[in-house]
Amino acid sequence: MHRALITVLLCGALLSPPLLLSAQSGAAQGGETAEPDPPADILPLPPESPPESAPQQEPLPESPPAQETSPESKPEPPSPPQKRPDSSRKMSQGNFITYGGILLGAGAAYVNYHDWIGSSEKSLSTSGYYVNPVLCMIILIPPFCGQTEAGVSAGAQDESTTSVTSTRLAGKVKYLYDLSGPFSIGGGVGTYCEIPPASKAYDGAGFTLHAGGICKLSSEWLIIADIEYSTGYFGMGHDSTKNSFGINAGVLTRLGNL
């Protein structure tokens, strides 16, 4: 029995190498090798997730292409700054400008004199001339002009009774219209009073109408000239009147701005 068992083992040992060689040659011919099965206690790894892609940035707006300038076209030079009109050329330039100077007025005067002498009334109608040298100041508030005067009114009539020299004060307002260049014309109304000190007991007043113009020699000097008609109360007697017609002219210099 023992002998038979030994015989079987020997036969198996002799036969096993050829079987192994035949198995290896068959696997080589098939070109595949059998992978061993993993152990049961080892779990397969989960499939790797693909990497998250970075968020895509929105493309920036493209800037417009720069315009190519041809060599023939040149950039236009900047226009020179416009010069402001000279204030001396228009009365509307520079508000509240004041001028001052000497104004001389002269003309004809007509006086109707009425007065009581005792129990009888005396009436005289005389004519003569007057001279009014005054200090004048004007204020330009375009298109208006205000004018004030203070000086002397010297009247010489053909009767000594109505010849009198007194202090004269006057105020006028004009509307001016600009002409081309430095000239302005206009007219207006005013009032005056002739008060003491005077050569006689005298106190008169009245209204004026005038028309004339202004010529600006420069920004500092101007010439003013008016034709003036005045009417009012002659400051002597009872219900006496005086009417005069003449010319006023003078040269004024700029005093400043108000």
C-alpha positions in Angstrom: 0.0 0.0 0.0 2.8 2.4 0.9 4.6 1.4 -2.3 1.6 2.2 -4.4 1.2 5.7 -2.9 4.8 6.6 -3.5 4.5 5.5 -7.1 1.5 7.9 -7.6 3.4 10.9 -6.2 6.4 10.3 -8.4 4.2 10.1 -11.4 2.5 13.4 -10.5 5.9 15.1 -10.0 7.1 13.9 -13.3 4.0 15.1 -15.1 3.6 18.6 -13.5 6.5 20.5 -15.2 5.2 19.8 -18.7 1.7 21.0 -17.7 3.1 24.2 -16.3 5.1 24.8 -19.5 2.1 24.1 -21.7 0.0 26.6 -19.6 2.7 29.3 -19.9 3.0 28.8 -23.7 -0.7 29.0 -24.1 -0.9 32.3 -22.2 2.0 33.7 -24.3 0.2 32.7 -27.5 -3.0 34.4 -26.4 -1.1 37.7 -25.7 -2.9 38.2 -22.5 -2.0 37.6 -18.9 -4.7 37.0 -16.4 -4.7 39.5 -13.6 -5.2 38.1 -10.2 -8.5 39.0 -8.5 -8.2 41.5 -5.8 -8.9 40.4 -2.3 -12.5 40.6 -1.2 -11.7 43.0 1.7 -10.1 45.7 -0.6 -12.8 48.0 -2.2 -12.2 49.5 -5.6 -11.3 53.3 -5.6 -14.0 55.6 -7.0 -13.4 57.1 -10.4 -11.5 60.3 -10.3 -13.7 63.3 -11.1 -12.3 65.6 -13.9 -10.8 68.8 -12.5 -13.1 71.7 -12.4 -12.5 74.2 -15.1 -11.8 77.8 -14.0 -14.7 80.2 -14.6 -14.3 81.8 -18.0 -13.7 85.6 -17.8 -15.9 87.8 -20.0 -13.9 89.3 -22.8 -13.2 93.0 -22.4 -14.8 95.4 -24.9 -12.5 96.1 -27.7 -11.4 99.7 -28.0 -12.1 101.3 -31.3 -9.2 101.3 -33.6 -7.2 104.5 -33.6 -7.9 106.5 -36.7 -4.9 106.7 -38.9 -4.1 110.2 -40.1 -2.7 110.4 -43.5 0.5 112.3 -43.9 -1.3 114.9 -46.1 -3.9 115.8 -43.5 -2.6 118.0 -40.7 -4.4 118.8 -37.5 -6.1 122.2 -37.5 -4.3 124.7 -35.3 -6.4 125.9 -32.3 -8.4 129.1 -33.0 -7.1 132.2 -31.3 -9.1 133.4 -28.3 -11.7 136.0 -29.3 -10.9 139.4 -28.1 -13.6 141.0 -25.9 -14.9 144.3 -27.3 -13.3 147.4 -25.8 -15.6 148.9 -23.2 -14.8 152.3 -24.5 -16.5 151.4 -27.8 -19.9 150.7 -26.5 -21.9 152.4 -23.7 -23.4 149.0 -22.8 -20.0 147.8 -21.6 -19.2 148.4 -18.0 -22.2 149.3 -15.8 -22.3 152.0 -13.2 -19.4 154.1 -14.5 -19.1 157.6 -13.2 -17.5 160.6 -14.9 -17.0 164.1 -13.6 -15.9 167.4 -15.0 -16.8 171.0 -15.9 -19.9 171.8 -18.0 -20.6 175.2 -19.5 -24.1 176.2 -20.6 -25.2 179.3 -22.5 -28.2 180.5 -24.3 -31.1 183.0 -24.6 -33.5 183.7 -21.7 -37.0 185.3 -21.8 -38.5 186.6 -18.6 -42.1 187.7 -17.9 -42.0 189.7 -14.7 -45.0 190.6 -12.7 -45.0 192.4 -9.3 -47.0 194.7 -7.2 -45.6 198.2 -6.7 -47.9 200.0 -4.2 -51.4 199.5 -5.4 -50.5 198.9 -9.0 -49.1 195.8 -10.7 -46.0 196.2 -12.8 -45.3 193.8 -15.7 -42.1 193.5 -17.7 -41.2 191.3 -20.6 -37.5 191.2 -21.0 -35.0 189.1 -23.0 -31.3 188.5 -22.6 -28.8 185.7 -22.2 -27.5 183.4 -19.5 -24.3 181.6 -18.7 -24.2 178.5 -16.5 -20.7 177.2 -15.5 -21.3 174.1 -13.4 -19.6 171.1 -12.0 -21.1 168.0 -13.6 -21.1 164.3 -12.7 -22.8 161.6 -14.8 -23.5 157.9 -14.0 -23.7 155.5 -16.9 -26.2 152.7 -16.3 -26.8 151.6 -19.9 -29.0 152.4 -21.6 -29.6 155.2 -19.1 -27.5 158.2 -18.0 -28.0 160.1 -14.8 -26.6 163.6 -14.6 -26.2 166.1 -11.7 -25.0 169.7 -11.9 -24.0 172.3 -9.3 -22.8 175.8 -10.1 -23.8 179.3 -11.0 -26.5 180.8 -13.2 -25.7 184.3 -14.4 -28.5 186.1 -16.2 -28.2 189.4 -18.0 -31.5 191.0 -19.2 -32.2 194.2 -21.0 -33.8 195.4 -17.7 -31.6 195.5 -14.6 -34.7 194.5 -12.5 -34.6 191.0 -14.0 -30.9 190.6 -14.2 -29.8 188.2 -11.4 -27.0 185.8 -10.6 -27.8 182.8 -8.3 -26.8 179.3 -7.4 -28.0 176.6 -9.8 -28.7 172.9 -9.0 -30.0 170.5 -11.6 -30.7 166.8 -12.1 -31.4 165.0 -15.4 -32.1 161.5 -16.7 -31.3 160.5 -20.3 -31.9 157.5 -22.5 -28.9 156.8 -24.7 -28.8 154.9 -28.0 -25.5 153.5 -29.1 -24.3 154.4 -32.6 -21.4 152.8 -34.4 -18.1 153.7 -32.9 -17.9 155.7 -29.7 -20.9 157.9 -30.2 -24.2 157.7 -28.4 -27.3 159.9 -28.7 -30.3 160.3 -26.6 -32.6 162.6 -24.7 -34.5 163.0 -21.5 -36.1 165.3 -18.9 -34.8 167.0 -15.7 -35.5 169.6 -13.1 -33.5 172.6 -11.8 -33.6 175.2 -9.1 -32.0 178.6 -8.7 -31.5 179.4 -5.1 -29.5 181.7 -2.8 -26.9 182.7 -2.4 -27.9 185.2 -5.1 -27.4 188.8 -6.1 -31.0 189.6 -5.2 -33.8 188.0 -3.3 -34.4 185.2 -5.7 -35.8 181.7 -5.6 -36.8 180.0 -8.9 -37.3 176.5 -10.2 -38.5 174.6 -13.2 -38.2 171.7 -15.7 -35.9 170.9 -18.6 -36.1 169.0 -21.8 -32.8 168.1 -23.4 -31.4 166.1 -26.3 -27.8 165.4 -27.2 -25.0 162.9 -27.2 -21.8 161.6 -25.8 -18.5 160.9 -27.6 -16.0 158.7 -25.8 -12.5 159.9 -26.6 -11.0 156.9 -24.6 -11.8 154.7 -21.7 -11.0 157.7 -19.4 -12.3 160.8 -21.2 -15.6 161.7 -22.9 -17.3 164.8 -24.4 -20.9 165.5 -23.6 -23.1 168.0 -25.4 -26.9 168.8 -25.1 -29.5 171.2 -26.5 -31.7 172.2 -23.6 -35.0 173.9 -23.2 -36.1 175.0 -19.7 -39.3 176.6 -18.4 -40.3 177.5 -14.9 -40.9 180.1 -12.2 -38.7 183.2 -12.2 -37.8 183.7 -8.6 -38.9 187.3 -8.3 -42.2 189.0 -8.2 -45.6 187.4 -8.5 -46.4 184.7 -11.0 -43.3 185.5 -13.0 -42.0 183.0 -15.5 -38.7 182.3 -17.4 -38.1 180.4 -20.6 -34.6 179.7 -21.9 -33.0 177.8 -24.8 -29.4 177.0 -25.1 -26.5 174.5 -25.4 -24.5 172.7 -22.7 -21.1 171.1 -23.4 -18.1 169.9 -21.4 -15.3 167.4 -21.1 -15.5 164.8 -18.3 -13.0 162.3 -17.0 -13.7 158.9 -15.5 -14.0 158.8 -11.7 -14.6 155.1 -11.2 -17.3 152.4 -10.8 -20.1 152.2 -8.3 
